[in-house]
Amino acid sequence: MDETELRRRIESIKWFHSMELAPGVWTKGSQGAPRNGTADTLRRLGLPERFDGKSVLDVGAWDGFFSFEAERRGAARVLATDFFSWSGSGWGTKDGFSLAREALGSKVEDLEIDPMDLSVERVGTFDVVFFFGVLYHLRDPLRGLEKVAAVCKDVLIVETYIDQRMGEDYPAMVYYPGTELLADDTNWWGPNASCVVAMLKTVGFPKVETVWADDDKPSFTSRRHKLGRLLQPGRTGTRVTFHARR
């Protein structure tokens, strides 16, 4: 499609991800201005530079930025899945993903499926699984991790909200029965980092590395910092990325 038509269609959609769909043509994601938000998140995820020959599953893909990024980095197969956003029951729709795939000429596959319904029979298995911003939305987070673990052959990358009020001496989670976390009634749990590591080991990943903890300070741009340096007293929450390996 020509640029005018692409811009018109972009403006008709409520976007979560900021993406460049054509030279100089960006979607305006929920983080605000184009180029903000998602690009910064890439640094925090510590993704491999290349996925050549790998299969990648993106759970909770929404607009599909990370699915398309995995494809751009050489993945042989990418499956984007979502339910909450794509079904229309959540904050968005599938329109952004569909337009982005069309505009980018992408071969990323898609399947509307709830994370709790993932299985080898439904989706197969993948070398790498993305699980970004999903864990704390699940009523049963351990069961959710079991589901994604069952379809992951090698590396599971988890990015999630972490509640810091419990410290790191033992694995624990805070339960939010209402809208206590960010006035959002879909936020159910705030695990501490020790809890996420323990759960990942429980579902079959003996090697778990913390690659990023966000303390909201722009000076911290490296992908690998010691967790203890970044989780400061007095703050109730942060975002942390974990790489779990078989």
SEROVEX-334353 format. One line per field, with one value per atom (N, C-alpha, C): residue in three letters; atom name; x, y, z. Coordinates in steps of 0.02 Angstrom, whole numbers, plus 32768, in hexadecimal, padded with zeros to 4 digits. Example, Ala and Ser with C-alpha at 12.3 -4.5 7.8 and 13.67 -1.06 7.14 Angstrom:
r <- c(ALA/ALA/ALA/SER/SER/SER) $
a <- c(N/CA/C/N/CA/C) $
east <- c(8294/8267/8294/8282/82AC/8285) $
north <- c(7EE4/7F1F/7F5B/7F90/7FCB/8002) $
up <- c(8186/8186/8186/8162/8165/818A) $
***
This chain:
r <- c(MET/MET/MET/ASP/ASP/ASP/GLU/GLU/GLU/THR/THR/THR/GLU/GLU/GLU/LEU/LEU/LEU/ARG/ARG/ARG/ARG/ARG/ARG/ARG/ARG/ARG/ILE/ILE/ILE/GLU/GLU/GLU/SER/SER/SER/ILE/ILE/ILE/LYS/LYS/LYS/TRP/TRP/TRP/PHE/PHE/PHE/HIS/HIS/HIS/SER/SER/SER/MET/MET/MET/GLU/GLU/GLU/LEU/LEU/LEU/ALA/ALA/ALA/PRO/PRO/PRO/GLY/GLY/GLY/VAL/VAL/VAL/TRP/TRP/TRP/THR/THR/THR/LYS/LYS/LYS/GLY/GLY/GLY/SER/SER/SER/GLN/GLN/GLN/GLY/GLY/GLY/ALA/ALA/ALA/PRO/PRO/PRO/ARG/ARG/ARG/ASN/ASN/ASN/GLY/GLY/GLY/THR/THR/THR/ALA/ALA/ALA/ASP/ASP/ASP/THR/THR/THR/LEU/LEU/LEU/ARG/ARG/ARG/ARG/ARG/ARG/LEU/LEU/LEU/GLY/GLY/GLY/LEU/LEU/LEU/PRO/PRO/PRO/GLU/GLU/GLU/ARG/ARG/ARG/PHE/PHE/PHE/ASP/ASP/ASP/GLY/GLY/GLY/LYS/LYS/LYS/SER/SER/SER/VAL/VAL/VAL/LEU/LEU/LEU/ASP/ASP/ASP/VAL/VAL/VAL/GLY/GLY/GLY/ALA/ALA/ALA/TRP/TRP/TRP/ASP/ASP/ASP/GLY/GLY/GLY/PHE/PHE/PHE/PHE/PHE/PHE/SER/SER/SER/PHE/PHE/PHE/GLU/GLU/GLU/ALA/ALA/ALA/GLU/GLU/GLU/ARG/ARG/ARG/ARG/ARG/ARG/GLY/GLY/GLY/ALA/ALA/ALA/ALA/ALA/ALA/ARG/ARG/ARG/VAL/VAL/VAL/LEU/LEU/LEU/ALA/ALA/ALA/THR/THR/THR/ASP/ASP/ASP/PHE/PHE/PHE/PHE/PHE/PHE/SER/SER/SER/TRP/TRP/TRP/SER/SER/SER/GLY/GLY/GLY/SER/SER/SER/GLY/GLY/GLY/TRP/TRP/TRP/GLY/GLY/GLY/THR/THR/THR/LYS/LYS/LYS/ASP/ASP/ASP/GLY/GLY/GLY/PHE/PHE/PHE/SER/SER/SER/LEU/LEU/LEU/ALA/ALA/ALA/ARG/ARG/ARG/GLU/GLU/GLU/ALA/ALA/ALA/LEU/LEU/LEU/GLY/GLY/GLY/SER/SER/SER/LYS/LYS/LYS/VAL/VAL/VAL/GLU/GLU/GLU/ASP/ASP/ASP/LEU/LEU/LEU/GLU/GLU/GLU/ILE/ILE/ILE/ASP/ASP/ASP/PRO/PRO/PRO/MET/MET/MET/ASP/ASP/ASP/LEU/LEU/LEU/SER/SER/SER/VAL/VAL/VAL/GLU/GLU/GLU/ARG/ARG/ARG/VAL/VAL/VAL/GLY/GLY/GLY/THR/THR/THR/PHE/PHE/PHE/ASP/ASP/ASP/VAL/VAL/VAL/VAL/VAL/VAL/PHE/PHE/PHE/PHE/PHE/PHE/PHE/PHE/PHE/GLY/GLY/GLY/VAL/VAL/VAL/LEU/LEU/LEU/TYR/TYR/TYR/HIS/HIS/HIS/LEU/LEU/LEU/ARG/ARG/ARG/ASP/ASP/ASP/PRO/PRO/PRO/LEU/LEU/LEU/ARG/ARG/ARG/GLY/GLY/GLY/LEU/LEU/LEU/GLU/GLU/GLU/LYS/LYS/LYS/VAL/VAL/VAL/ALA/ALA/ALA/ALA/ALA/ALA/VAL/VAL/VAL/CYS/CYS/CYS/LYS/LYS/LYS/ASP/ASP/ASP/VAL/VAL/VAL/LEU/LEU/LEU/ILE/ILE/ILE/VAL/VAL/VAL/GLU/GLU/GLU/THR/THR/THR/TYR/TYR/TYR/ILE/ILE/ILE/ASP/ASP/ASP/GLN/GLN/GLN/ARG/ARG/ARG/MET/MET/MET/GLY/GLY/GLY/GLU/GLU/GLU/ASP/ASP/ASP/TYR/TYR/TYR/PRO/PRO/PRO/ALA/ALA/ALA/MET/MET/MET/VAL/VAL/VAL/TYR/TYR/TYR/TYR/TYR/TYR/PRO/PRO/PRO/GLY/GLY/GLY/THR/THR/THR/GLU/GLU/GLU/LEU/LEU/LEU/LEU/LEU/LEU/ALA/ALA/ALA/ASP/ASP/ASP/ASP/ASP/ASP/THR/THR/THR/ASN/ASN/ASN/TRP/TRP/TRP/TRP/TRP/TRP/GLY/GLY/GLY/PRO/PRO/PRO/ASN/ASN/ASN/ALA/ALA/ALA/SER/SER/SER/CYS/CYS/CYS/VAL/VAL/VAL/VAL/VAL/VAL/ALA/ALA/ALA/MET/MET/MET/LEU/LEU/LEU/LYS/LYS/LYS/THR/THR/THR/VAL/VAL/VAL/GLY/GLY/GLY/PHE/PHE/PHE/PRO/PRO/PRO/LYS/LYS/LYS/VAL/VAL/VAL/GLU/GLU/GLU/THR/THR/THR/VAL/VAL/VAL/TRP/TRP/TRP/ALA/ALA/ALA/ASP/ASP/ASP/ASP/ASP/ASP/ASP/ASP/ASP/LYS/LYS/LYS/PRO/PRO/PRO/SER/SER/SER/PHE/PHE/PHE/THR/THR/THR/SER/SER/SER/ARG/ARG/ARG/ARG/ARG/ARG/HIS/HIS/HIS/LYS/LYS/LYS/LEU/LEU/LEU/GLY/GLY/GLY/ARG/ARG/ARG/LEU/LEU/LEU/LEU/LEU/LEU/GLN/GLN/GLN/PRO/PRO/PRO/GLY/GLY/GLY/ARG/ARG/ARG/THR/THR/THR/GLY/GLY/GLY/THR/THR/THR/ARG/ARG/ARG/VAL/VAL/VAL/THR/THR/THR/PHE/PHE/PHE/HIS/HIS/HIS/ALA/ALA/ALA/ARG/ARG/ARG/ARG/ARG/ARG) $
a <- c(N/CA/C/N/CA/C/N/CA/C/N/CA/C/N/CA/C/N/CA/C/N/CA/C/N/CA/C/N/CA/C/N/CA/C/N/CA/C/N/CA/C/N/CA/C/N/CA/C/N/CA/C/N/CA/C/N/CA/C/N/CA/C/N/CA/C/N/CA/C/N/CA/C/N/CA/C/N/CA/C/N/CA/C/N/CA/C/N/CA/C/N/CA/C/N/CA/C/N/CA/C/N/CA/C/N/CA/C/N/CA/C/N/CA/C/N/CA/C/N/CA/C/N/CA/C/N/CA/C/N/CA/C/N/CA/C/N/CA/C/N/CA/C/N/CA/C/N/CA/C/N/CA/C/N/CA/C/N/CA/C/N/CA/C/N/CA/C/N/CA/C/N/CA/C/N/CA/C/N/CA/C/N/CA/C/N/CA/C/N/CA/C/N/CA/C/N/CA/C/N/CA/C/N/CA/C/N/CA/C/N/CA/C/N/CA/C/N/CA/C/N/CA/C/N/CA/C/N/CA/C/N/CA/C/N/CA/C/N/CA/C/N/CA/C/N/CA/C/N/CA/C/N/CA/C/N/CA/C/N/CA/C/N/CA/C/N/CA/C/N/CA/C/N/CA/C/N/CA/C/N/CA/C/N/CA/C/N/CA/C/N/CA/C/N/CA/C/N/CA/C/N/CA/C/N/CA/C/N/CA/C/N/CA/C/N/CA/C/N/CA/C/N/CA/C/N/CA/C/N/CA/C/N/CA/C/N/CA/C/N/CA/C/N/CA/C/N/CA/C/N/CA/C/N/CA/C/N/CA/C/N/CA/C/N/CA/C/N/CA/C/N/CA/C/N/CA/C/N/CA/C/N/CA/C/N/CA/C/N/CA/C/N/CA/C/N/CA/C/N/CA/C/N/CA/C/N/CA/C/N/CA/C/N/CA/C/N/CA/C/N/CA/C/N/CA/C/N/CA/C/N/CA/C/N/CA/C/N/CA/C/N/CA/C/N/CA/C/N/CA/C/N/CA/C/N/CA/C/N/CA/C/N/CA/C/N/CA/C/N/CA/C/N/CA/C/N/CA/C/N/CA/C/N/CA/C/N/CA/C/N/CA/C/N/CA/C/N/CA/C/N/CA/C/N/CA/C/N/CA/C/N/CA/C/N/CA/C/N/CA/C/N/CA/C/N/CA/C/N/CA/C/N/CA/C/N/CA/C/N/CA/C/N/CA/C/N/CA/C/N/CA/C/N/CA/C/N/CA/C/N/CA/C/N/CA/C/N/CA/C/N/CA/C/N/CA/C/N/CA/C/N/CA/C/N/CA/C/N/CA/C/N/CA/C/N/CA/C/N/CA/C/N/CA/C/N/CA/C/N/CA/C/N/CA/C/N/CA/C/N/CA/C/N/CA/C/N/CA/C/N/CA/C/N/CA/C/N/CA/C/N/CA/C/N/CA/C/N/CA/C/N/CA/C/N/CA/C/N/CA/C/N/CA/C/N/CA/C/N/CA/C/N/CA/C/N/CA/C/N/CA/C/N/CA/C/N/CA/C/N/CA/C/N/CA/C/N/CA/C/N/CA/C/N/CA/C/N/CA/C/N/CA/C/N/CA/C/N/CA/C/N/CA/C/N/CA/C/N/CA/C/N/CA/C/N/CA/C/N/CA/C/N/CA/C/N/CA/C/N/CA/C/N/CA/C/N/CA/C/N/CA/C/N/CA/C/N/CA/C/N/CA/C/N/CA/C/N/CA/C/N/CA/C/N/CA/C/N/CA/C/N/CA/C/N/CA/C/N/CA/C/N/CA/C/N/CA/C/N/CA/C/N/CA/C/N/CA/C/N/CA/C/N/CA/C/N/CA/C/N/CA/C/N/CA/C/N/CA/C/N/CA/C/N/CA/C/N/CA/C/N/CA/C/N/CA/C/N/CA/C) $
east <- c(802A/8000/802C/8011/803A/803C/8069/8075/8037/8012/7FD6/7FA3/7F99/7F6A/7F82/7FC3/7FDF/7FD6/7FE5/7FDD/7F93/7F66/7F1F/7F0B/7F22/7F0F/7F30/7F6D/7F8E/7F66/7F4E/7F2A/7EE7/7ECD/7E8C/7E92/7ECF/7EDB/7EF9/7EE3/7F01/7F3C/7F79/7FB6/7FD2/7FF1/8019/8063/8079/80C0/80CF/8109/8123/814D/8138/815B/8162/8199/81A2/8189/8151/8132/8148/8167/8184/81B6/81E5/8217/81F6/8203/81E9/81A0/8180/8139/8134/8123/8122/80DC/80D0/8094/80A2/806E/8077/805D/808C/8079/8065/8054/803A/806E/80AF/80E3/80E7/80C1/80C1/80DD/810F/812A/8149/8148/8169/81B2/81CB/8211/821D/81ED/81F5/81D7/81EA/81C9/81E4/81CE/81E0/822A/8248/8290/82B8/82A5/82C7/82BD/8281/8272/829F/82B0/82DC/831E/8339/8378/836F/8336/832B/831F/8309/82FB/8339/836F/83AD/83A6/837F/8375/83B5/83BF/83F8/83F6/8430/8433/8415/841C/8402/83DA/83A6/837F/8381/83B8/83BD/83AD/837E/836C/8340/8330/8309/82BE/8296/824E/823E/8211/8202/81B6/81A0/815A/8155/8129/811E/80D9/80D8/8099/8083/8046/802D/8049/8046/8069/804B/800B/7FE7/7FF6/8017/8025/805D/8082/80B2/80F9/8109/814C/8183/817F/81B4/81B4/8179/8175/8199/818C/81AC/81F7/8209/8250/8275/8256/8275/827E/824C/8251/828A/828E/82C2/8307/830C/834C/8359/8332/8343/831F/82EC/82C8/82AB/82B0/8296/824A/822E/81E5/81D3/819F/8186/813A/8122/80DA/80C7/809C/8082/803F/8038/7FF8/7FDF/7F9E/7F7F/7F36/7F18/7ED1/7EB0/7ECA/7EAC/7EA4/7ED8/7ED4/7EB0/7EC1/7EA6/7E5C/7E43/7DFD/7DCD/7DE9/7DBE/7DA6/7DB8/7DA3/7DD4/7E0E/7E41/7E48/7E87/7E93/7E96/7EA2/7EAD/7E8A/7EA3/7E88/7EC3/7EB3/7EE5/7EF6/7ED4/7EDB/7F23/7F45/7F8A/7FB8/7FB1/7FDA/7FCE/7F8F/7F7F/7F9A/7F93/7FAD/7FF9/8019/8063/807D/805E/8075/806E/8037/802C/805F/8069/8096/80DE/80F1/8136/8143/810F/8117/8130/8118/8130/8110/8135/811B/810C/810B/80FA/80B4/80AF/806F/804A/8009/7FE2/7FB0/7FA1/7F6F/7F50/7F0E/7EEB/7EE1/7F06/7F02/7F17/7EF3/7F04/7F44/7F6F/7FAC/7F9F/7F67/7F57/7F41/7F37/7F24/7F5E/7F99/7FD3/7FE3/7FF4/8008/802F/8054/8079/8048/800E/7FDC/7FC0/7FBA/7F9C/7FCF/800C/803B/807E/808D/80CE/8101/8141/8176/81A3/81C5/81EC/822F/8261/82A4/82A4/8281/8280/8238/8226/81E3/81EA/81C4/81BF/8181/818A/8153/8159/8146/8152/8111/8113/80DA/809B/80A3/8069/8062/8099/8098/806A/8070/804A/8000/7FED/7FA7/7F84/7FA8/7F8B/7F72/7F37/7F1E/7F47/7F62/7F8B/7FCF/7FFD/803C/8068/806A/8093/8079/8037/8019/8027/8025/8034/807B/80AA/80EF/80F7/80D1/80D2/80BB/8088/806E/80A2/80C3/80F4/8133/8144/817E/8173/8136/8127/8134/8132/813B/817E/81A9/81EB/8222/824A/8280/82C1/82CC/830F/830D/82F7/82FC/82B7/82A6/826A/827F/8268/8279/823A/823F/8207/8216/81E8/81EB/81AC/81B4/8179/8180/8147/8147/815E/8186/81A0/818B/816F/815F/8199/81B5/81F2/81E6/81A8/819B/81B1/81B9/81C8/8213/823B/8282/8291/82CF/82E4/82FC/82EE/8308/82E6/82A7/8283/8250/823D/820C/81C8/81A9/8167/8144/8102/80DA/80A6/8097/8060/8024/7FEA/7FAB/7F85/7F6E/7F46/7EFE/7ED1/7E8D/7E62/7E77/7E4F/7E79/7E7C/7EA1/7EDD/7EF9/7F31/7F6D/7F7A/7FB4/7FA0/7FB3/7FAA/7F60/7F33/7EEB/7ED3/7EEF/7EE0/7ECA/7E8B/7E72/7E88/7EB2/7ECF/7F14/7F2D/7F6D/7F60/7F74/7F62/7F9C/7FD9/8011/804E/8072/80B2/80E7/8107/813B/817A/81A3/81E6/8212/824F/827A/828C/8295/82A5/826D/822F/81F6/81F5/8202/8203/823A/8275/82AC/8298/827B/8267/8232/8201/81CC/81E9/8217/8236/825D/827E/82A2/8272/823A/8208/81EB/81E2/81C3/81F6/8235/8265/829E/82AE/82E5/831A/834C/837D/83AB/83B1/83DD/83B3/83B2/838B/83B8/83B9/83E3/83B7/83C4/83A3/83CC/83AE/83D4/83C3/838C/837C/834D/835A/832B/8325/82E9/82DE/82D3/8301/82F9/82E3/82CC/82B2/82E7/8326/835B/8379/8376/838F/83D8/83FF/8446/8453/8424/842E/8417/8445/8434/8451/847F/849B/8466/846C/843B/8449/8483/8494/84AF/8486/849A/8489/84AC/849B/8457/842B/83E8/83E9/8414/8415/8427/844B/845F/8424/83F2/83BD/837C/8371/8334/8340/832D/833C/8305/8315/82E3/82B4/8275/8246/821C/8231/8209/81E1/81A2/8177/8179/818C/818A/81BD/81CD/81FC/81ED/8210/820A/824C/8247/8283/827D/82B5/82B8/82E3/82C9/82EC/82F5/8330/833D/8343/8316/8316/8329/8357/836F/836A/835F/835B/839F) $
north <- c(7FC4/8000/803E/8076/80B3/80D2/8101/811E/8140/8163/8186/8155/811E/80EB/80CB/80BE/809F/80CD/810C/813C/8140/813F/8142/8106/80CB/808F/808C/80A5/80A8/80D3/810C/813B/811E/80EC/80D0/809B/808B/8055/806F/8051/805F/8030/804C/8024/801F/7FE6/7FDF/7FE6/7FC9/7FCB/8003/8020/8050/802A/802D/8008/8033/8029/804A/8019/8028/7FFB/800A/8044/8058/808F/809D/80D1/8112/8123/8161/815E/8124/811E/80F2/8111/80EF/80EC/80B7/80B5/80D8/80F5/8118/80EB/80CA/809B/80BC/8093/80AC/80D3/80CB/80EF/8138/814B/8191/8199/81C3/81D4/8197/8195/815F/8159/811C/810A/8105/8119/8112/80D0/80B9/807F/803D/8027/7FE4/7FDD/800E/800A/8005/802A/8027/7FE2/7FC7/7F85/7F50/7F55/7F24/7F1E/7F56/7F54/7F2F/7F37/7F18/7ECC/7EB5/7E6E/7E45/7E63/7E3F/7E08/7E15/7DE2/7DD3/7D95/7D86/7DB1/7DC2/7DEA/7DC6/7D83/7D5C/7D20/7D0E/7CD2/7CA2/7CA5/7C7E/7C34/7C1A/7BD4/7BC2/7BF2/7BE4/7BED/7BC9/7BD5/7BFC/7C2E/7C5B/7C5F/7C59/7C63/7CA2/7CCF/7D0E/7D0A/7D02/7CFA/7D3F/7D53/7D96/7DC9/7DBC/7DE4/7E2A/7E31/7E70/7E8A/7EC3/7EDE/7EB8/7E8E/7E62/7E7D/7EB4/7ED0/7E9C/7E76/7E46/7E0A/7DF9/7DC4/7DD9/7E15/7E2F/7E3A/7E4C/7E55/7E13/7DDD/7D9B/7D86/7D94/7D86/7DAF/7DEF/7E1A/7E00/7DE1/7DC6/7D7F/7D69/7D2C/7CED/7CF1/7CB5/7C91/7C4F/7C27/7C24/7C25/7C24/7C4C/7C75/7C9B/7C92/7C80/7C7D/7CB0/7CDF/7D11/7CF8/7CFA/7CE6/7D1C/7D21/7D4E/7D38/7D4D/7D42/7D80/7D98/7DCF/7E0C/7E1E/7E58/7E48/7E11/7E01/7DF0/7DD5/7DC0/7DFB/7E36/7E71/7E7A/7E4B/7E50/7E79/7E8A/7EAD/7EF5/7F0E/7F55/7F67/7F37/7F46/7F15/7F11/7EE2/7EC3/7E9A/7E7B/7EA7/7EDF/7F08/7F1F/7F32/7F4A/7F14/7ED8/7EA0/7E92/7E90/7E7F/7EB3/7EF3/7F27/7F25/7F1C/7F1A/7EE0/7EA7/7E6D/7E7B/7E9A/7EAA/7EDD/7F13/7F48/7F31/7F05/7EED/7EB3/7E98/7E5E/7E22/7E1C/7DEA/7DA6/7D71/7D2D/7D12/7D3E/7D2A/7D0A/7CD0/7CAE/7CC9/7CBA/7CD2/7C9D/7C9E/7C72/7C93/7C99/7CB5/7C7E/7C82/7C4D/7C6A/7C56/7C6B/7C48/7C6A/7C49/7C08/7C05/7BCA/7B8F/7B9C/7B66/7B4F/7B6A/7B56/7B0C/7AE8/7AA3/7A8F/7A59/7A40/7A2E/7A13/7A00/7A3C/7A75/7AB0/7AD9/7AE0/7B0E/7AEF/7AB3/7A95/7AAC/7AA6/7ABD/7AEF/7B19/7B50/7B53/7B69/7B71/7BA8/7BDE/7C19/7C2E/7C3F/7C58/7C9C/7CCE/7D0F/7D10/7D28/7D2D/7D71/7DA5/7DE9/7E09/7E21/7E45/7E1B/7DDA/7DAE/7D8F/7D7D/7D54/7D70/7DB1/7DCE/7DD8/7DCE/7DD0/7D8D/7D59/7D16/7D08/7CEC/7CDA/7CA2/7C77/7C3F/7C43/7C6C/7C78/7C3A/7C10/7BD3/7BA5/7B9D/7B73/7B92/7BD5/7BF6/7BE8/7BEA/7BDA/7B91/7B64/7B1E/7B18/7B3E/7B3B/7B52/7B8B/7BA3/7B77/7B5C/7B2F/7AF0/7AD9/7A9B/7AA2/7ADF/7AE9/7B09/7B10/7B30/7AFC/7AF8/7AC6/7ADE/7B20/7B37/7B74/7BAD/7BEC/7C0C/7C1C/7C41/7C85/7CBA/7CFE/7D1D/7D2E/7D48/7D90/7DBD/7E02/7E0D/7E27/7E2C/7E64/7E76/7EA3/7E7E/7E9F/7E83/7EB0/7E92/7EB8/7EB0/7EE8/7EE7/7EE9/7EED/7EF8/7EBD/7E82/7E46/7E39/7E60/7E52/7E14/7DFB/7DC3/7D88/7D88/7D52/7D0F/7D12/7CD4/7CE1/7CAE/7CB8/7CC9/7CFF/7D13/7D3D/7D41/7D69/7D91/7DCD/7DF5/7DEA/7DE0/7DD6/7E18/7E2B/7E68/7E54/7E52/7E3A/7E6C/7EAA/7EDD/7F03/7F45/7F70/7F90/7F6C/7F88/7F99/7F72/7F7E/7FA5/7FE4/8010/8017/8010/8018/7FE9/7FAD/7F7D/7F3C/7F28/7EEC/7EAC/7EB2/7E76/7E67/7E91/7E84/7E5D/7E1E/7DF2/7DE7/7DE4/7DCF/7DFC/7E06/7E28/7DFB/7DCF/7DA5/7DCD/7DB6/7DD2/7DAB/7DC3/7DA4/7D5C/7D50/7D0D/7CDC/7CF4/7CCA/7CB7/7CE8/7CD9/7CA6/7CB0/7C81/7C3B/7C37/7BF7/7BD5/7BFB/7BDE/7BC5/7BEB/7BD6/7B95/7B8F/7B50/7B17/7B26/7AF3/7AD6/7B00/7AE8/7ACF/7AC8/7AA4/7ACA/7B05/7B2C/7B35/7B0B/7B0E/7B4A/7B69/7BA2/7BE1/7C0D/7C4A/7C85/7CB4/7CEF/7D2E/7D5B/7D9B/7DCB/7DE1/7E0A/7E55/7E65/7EAC/7EB7/7EED/7F05/7F50/7F69/7FAF/7FD8/8005/8031/8077/807D/80BD/80F4/80E1/8113/810D/8143/8140/812B/8134/8125/80DA/80B1/8069/8050/804A/8035/7FF2/7FD7/7F96/7F60/7F2A/7EF4/7EC7/7ECB/7E9C/7EC1/7EC4/7EE2/7EB0/7EB6/7E8E/7EA4/7E74/7E84/7EAE/7E9C/7EBF/7F08/7F1B/7F61/7F8C/7F6C/7F93/7F94/7F61/7F5F/7F86/7FC5/7FF2/7FF2/7FF9/7FFD/8039/8031/8067/8066/8041/803A/7FFA/7FFD/7FC2/7F94/7FAE/7F84/7F96/7F67/7F72/7F3F/7F43/7F12/7EEC/7EAB/7E81/7E4F/7E42/7E10/7DD5/7D99/7D5B/7D32/7D14/7CE3/7C9F/7C71/7C2E/7BFB/7BCF/7B9E/7B57/7B29/7AE3/7AC9) $
up <- c(8000/8000/8000/7FE8/7FE8/802D/8037/8079/8094/8069/8080/809D/807A/8091/80D2/80D5/8111/814D/8145/817D/8192/8162/8173/819D/8188/81AC/81F2/81F6/8238/8268/8250/827B/8294/8273/8285/82BC/82D2/8300/8341/8379/83BA/83C3/83C5/83C6/840D/841A/8457/8447/840F/83FD/83CC/83D2/83A1/836E/832F/82FA/82BC/8298/8258/8222/8203/81D2/818B/8181/8141/8152/8126/8136/814D/818C/81A8/81BE/81B8/81CA/8208/8241/8282/829F/82C4/82EC/832E/834B/838A/83C2/83E4/8418/8458/8489/84C8/84F0/84DE/8503/84EE/84BB/84A6/8460/8459/8417/83F5/83B2/838F/83A4/83A0/83B0/83FC/8425/846D/8483/84BE/84DB/84C2/8488/8471/8462/8442/8433/8473/84A5/84E5/8506/84FE/851A/84FC/84BD/849C/84C2/84D7/84FC/853E/855D/859D/8598/855F/8557/854B/8534/8528/84F4/84C0/848D/8467/8451/8426/83E7/83CD/8391/8355/8354/831C/8336/8310/831D/82E2/82BC/827E/828B/8263/8268/82A2/82CD/8309/82FD/8324/8325/8364/835E/8395/839E/83DD/83F0/8419/8405/842A/844B/848D/84B2/84CA/84B7/84C7/8499/8458/8426/841B/8424/8417/83D1/83CA/8386/8363/8387/8367/8360/8383/837A/8384/83B9/83C9/839A/8381/834F/830F/82F8/82BC/82C7/8304/8314/8311/832A/8326/82DE/82B4/826D/824D/8260/8245/8257/8292/82A9/8290/825F/823C/8250/827C/8291/8255/8256/821E/8220/825C/8264/82A2/829C/82D5/82D8/8313/831F/8354/8341/8370/838B/83CD/83EB/841A/8420/844F/8457/848C/8495/84B3/84EA/850E/84E1/84BB/848F/844E/8430/83EE/83F0/8428/842B/8432/8441/844A/8491/84BD/8503/852C/850F/8534/851E/8520/8514/84CA/84A0/8459/842C/83EF/83BD/8397/8367/833C/8300/82F9/82BD/82B3/82EA/82E4/82CA/82E5/82CE/8284/8271/822C/81FB/820C/81E0/81DE/8218/821A/81F0/81F5/81CE/8183/8170/812A/8112/8138/8124/8120/814F/8151/8122/8103/80D9/8101/813F/816D/8162/8175/8173/81B9/81EB/822F/8230/824F/8255/8292/8296/82CF/82E4/8325/8341/837E/837E/83B7/83EB/8421/8454/8498/84CB/850F/8526/854B/8563/8589/85AC/85D4/85A8/8567/8539/850E/8518/84F1/84FF/84CB/84D1/8493/8498/845D/8426/8438/8406/83E1/8404/83E5/83BE/83D7/83B6/83A4/83BB/83AF/83E2/83D2/83FF/83DB/8404/83EA/840E/83E8/8406/843B/842B/8457/8461/84A0/84AF/84D1/84B8/84D7/8504/8542/8572/8594/856E/8583/859E/85DC/85F7/85FF/860B/860F/8655/8674/86B1/86E7/86F6/872D/871D/86DE/86CA/86D2/86E2/86E7/872D/8734/8776/8794/8769/8780/875D/8776/8752/874D/877F/877A/8745/8742/870D/86C9/86C5/8685/866F/869E/868D/8678/8697/8682/863A/8627/85E3/85B0/85BD/858D/858E/85C8/85CC/85A2/859F/857B/8530/8516/84CD/84BE/84F0/84E8/84EB/84B6/84B3/84D2/84D3/84E7/8515/84FC/8522/852A/8568/8578/8594/8573/8589/85A8/85E7/860D/8622/8613/862B/8654/8691/86BC/86EF/870C/8745/8782/87AB/87E9/8823/8858/8894/88C5/88DB/8903/894F/8964/89AB/89D7/89B8/89DF/89E5/89C0/89BF/8996/899A/8971/899B/89DB/8A06/89F9/89E2/89D4/899C/8977/8941/895D/8943/895A/8925/892B/88FD/8925/890B/8926/88F9/8918/88F3/88F1/88B4/88AD/889B/88CC/88BE/8897/8894/8871/8840/8849/881B/883D/886D/8894/886A/8836/880C/87CE/87CC/8792/877E/87AF/87A3/876C/8769/8733/8753/8748/8768/8745/8711/86F3/870E/873A/875B/879C/879D/87D5/8807/87EE/8818/8810/8847/8846/8867/8841/885F/886D/889C/889F/886F/8864/8833/8847/8888/889F/888E/8891/8881/8837/880B/87C3/87B4/87CF/87C4/87DC/8818/8834/8809/87F1/87C6/8785/8767/8728/8732/8769/8777/8783/87A4/87B1/8770/873D/86FF/86CD/86E2/86B8/869A/86B7/869D/86D4/86D7/870D/870A/86CF/86C7/86BC/86ED/86E9/86F6/86C7/86CC/86CC/86FA/86FB/86CF/8698/8669/866D/868E/8693/86CE/86F4/8726/871D/8715/8703/8742/8750/878B/8777/8736/871D/8719/871A/8713/86CD/86A5/8660/865A/868F/868B/8685/869B/8697/8653/8624/85E0/85CE/85F6/85E7/85EF/85C9/85CE/8609/8628/865D/869A/86CD/870D/8744/877B/87B5/87D1/87DC/87F3/8833/8862/88A2/889D/8869/8861/884B/882B/880D/8836/885F/8886/88C7/88C7/88FE/8932/8973/89A7/899B/89AF/89AA/896B/8938/88FB/88FF/88ED/88F4/88B8/887E/8842/880F/87E3/87AC/8776/873F/8708/8704/86FB/86F8/86BF/869E/8668/867E/8671/8682/8643/863B/8607/8628/8617/8634/85FE/860F/85DE/85F8/85CA/85DB/85F4) $
***
